[in-house]
Amino acid sequence: MKTTIRTNLVFTPMLLAGLSGCSSVTTVATTVGSSIEHVAERIVHPFSPAPASKPAPAGLDDYKTQVAQHVVQHNPDRTFSGKLPPMLPAIVVLEITVDENGGLQDVAVQRSRDPDASEVALASMRRSTPLPRPQRLALRTGSLTFSETFLFDKDYRFQLRSLAGPQTAD
C-alpha cells in the first residue's frame, strides 16, 4: 500500500496569512499544519516503536504456557505440531530456574533416558534466552524454578507438554 500525504492544505492558509498580514489566519494555519503533521505521523507510523509487553502471568501454568510459546518461537526447526504419536521415542523433563528478568539461571535434566534428546532440549532452552519475565511469581526469592517436559518424535523434534494436545490412540 502506498501512502501519499498531501500538504497543499497547509500551504494555502499560510500563503493567505502572508498575503493578508492577518495574525488570526497565521494561527489557524499553524494549528492546521501541526494537526495535519500529527495525523500524517500516525498514518506513516501507526504503532509505537516499543515492543508490546506480554501481560503478567496469572499463575505458574500461565507462565509455563508463555515460556513454552517462547521456546517454540525460538526453535521452529526443532518442533512439530499436530497430535502426538502413540509412542514417544524420548521424553525429557527439564528443571528450569529463571531470575526476575527472565534470565536463565540454571537448566538441568530431571528425567531422561536419551542423551541426544536431552541435549536437544537443553540447547533449545539456551537458544530461547531470555525467557519471558515471571513478574510477581519470582518476587519472594528473586527467581522461579519450574519443570517443563519435552515430548520427542522419531526425528528428535519436540512438543512441549504445556502446549501439547492429546496423544493419538493407535
C-alpha positions in Angstrom: 0.0 0.0 0.0 1.4 3.4 -1.0 0.7 6.3 1.4 0.6 9.8 0.0 0.2 12.8 2.3 -0.9 16.0 0.6 0.4 19.2 2.2 -1.4 21.7 -0.1 -3.9 22.4 2.6 -1.2 23.6 5.0 0.4 25.9 2.5 -2.8 27.6 1.3 -3.7 29.1 4.7 0.0 30.1 5.2 0.0 31.8 1.8 -3.2 33.7 2.6 -1.7 34.7 6.0 1.4 36.0 4.4 -0.5 38.0 1.8 -3.1 39.4 4.2 -0.8 40.0 7.2 -3.6 38.7 9.4 -2.3 37.1 12.6 -5.5 35.0 13.1 -5.0 33.4 9.7 -1.4 32.6 10.7 -2.6 31.0 14.0 -5.2 28.9 12.1 -2.5 27.9 9.5 -0.1 26.9 12.3 -2.8 24.9 14.1 -4.0 23.2 10.9 -0.4 22.5 9.9 0.5 20.8 13.2 -2.7 18.8 13.2 -2.0 17.6 9.7 1.6 16.7 10.7 0.3 14.7 13.7 -2.2 12.8 11.6 0.4 12.2 8.9 2.8 10.8 11.5 0.1 8.5 12.8 -0.6 7.3 9.2 3.0 6.7 8.4 3.9 5.2 11.9 0.7 3.9 13.3 2.3 1.9 16.1 4.8 2.9 18.7 8.3 1.5 18.1 8.4 0.0 21.6 7.5 -3.7 21.6 4.3 -4.6 23.3 5.0 -6.5 26.6 3.1 -9.6 27.4 0.6 -9.4 30.2 1.8 -10.6 33.6 1.1 -14.3 34.0 -1.9 -15.2 36.1 -0.1 -18.1 37.8 2.5 -20.8 37.2 0.6 -22.6 34.5 0.1 -19.4 32.6 3.8 -18.6 32.9 4.8 -22.1 31.7 2.5 -21.6 28.6 4.2 -18.2 27.9 7.6 -19.9 28.2 6.6 -22.8 26.0 5.3 -20.5 23.3 8.6 -18.5 23.5 10.7 -21.7 23.2 8.7 -22.9 20.2 9.2 -19.4 18.5 12.9 -19.6 19.0 13.3 -23.2 17.8 10.9 -23.6 14.8 13.2 -26.2 13.1 13.2 -28.4 16.2 9.5 -28.5 16.9 6.5 -30.3 15.4 2.8 -29.7 15.6 -0.3 -31.8 15.5 -1.3 -34.8 17.5 1.4 -36.6 19.5 2.3 -40.0 18.1 1.1 -43.1 20.2 4.7 -44.0 21.1 7.1 -41.2 22.0 10.7 -42.3 21.4 12.0 -39.8 24.0 10.7 -37.7 26.9 12.9 -35.2 28.6 11.9 -33.3 31.8 14.0 -30.2 32.5 14.2 -28.2 35.7 14.4 -24.6 34.7 15.3 -21.6 37.0 14.9 -18.1 35.8 15.6 -14.8 37.5 13.0 -12.0 37.8 14.1 -10.6 34.4 13.7 -13.9 32.6 17.4 -14.7 32.6 18.2 -18.4 32.6 20.0 -19.1 35.9 20.0 -22.8 35.6 18.6 -25.6 33.5 19.2 -29.3 34.3 17.8 -32.6 33.2 15.4 -34.0 35.7 14.5 -37.1 33.8 15.6 -38.7 30.5 16.7 -42.0 29.0 18.0 -40.5 25.8 21.2 -38.3 26.0 20.7 -37.0 22.4 17.1 -35.8 23.2 18.4 -34.3 26.5 21.0 -32.3 24.6 18.3 -31.0 22.1 16.1 -29.9 25.0 19.0 -28.2 26.8 20.2 -26.4 23.7 16.7 -25.3 22.8 16.3 -23.7 26.2 19.6 -21.9 25.9 18.7 -20.6 22.4 15.5 -19.2 23.9 17.0 -16.8 26.4 16.0 -14.5 27.8 12.7 -16.0 28.7 9.5 -14.0 29.4 9.7 -12.3 32.8 8.0 -14.3 35.6 6.7 -11.0 37.1 5.3 -11.5 40.6 6.0 -15.2 40.6 9.6 -14.5 41.4 9.1 -11.7 43.9 9.7 -13.7 47.1 13.1 -15.3 46.2 14.2 -13.3 43.1 13.9 -16.4 41.0 11.4 -19.1 39.9 12.1 -22.8 39.4 9.7 -25.0 37.4 9.7 -28.1 35.2 8.9 -28.5 31.5 8.5 -31.7 29.6 9.8 -32.1 26.1 8.0 -34.8 24.1 10.0 -36.1 21.1 9.1 -37.7 17.8 11.3 -40.2 15.9 13.1 -37.3 14.2 14.1 -35.6 17.5 11.7 -32.8 17.0 9.6 -31.9 20.1 6.4 -30.5 21.5 6.3 -29.0 25.0 3.8 -30.6 27.4 2.5 -27.1 28.4 1.2 -26.7 24.8 0.7 -30.3 23.6 -2.7 -31.8 22.9 -3.7 -35.4 23.5 -1.8 -38.4 22.0 -3.2 -40.5 19.2 -4.6 -43.8 20.3 -3.4 -46.1 17.6 
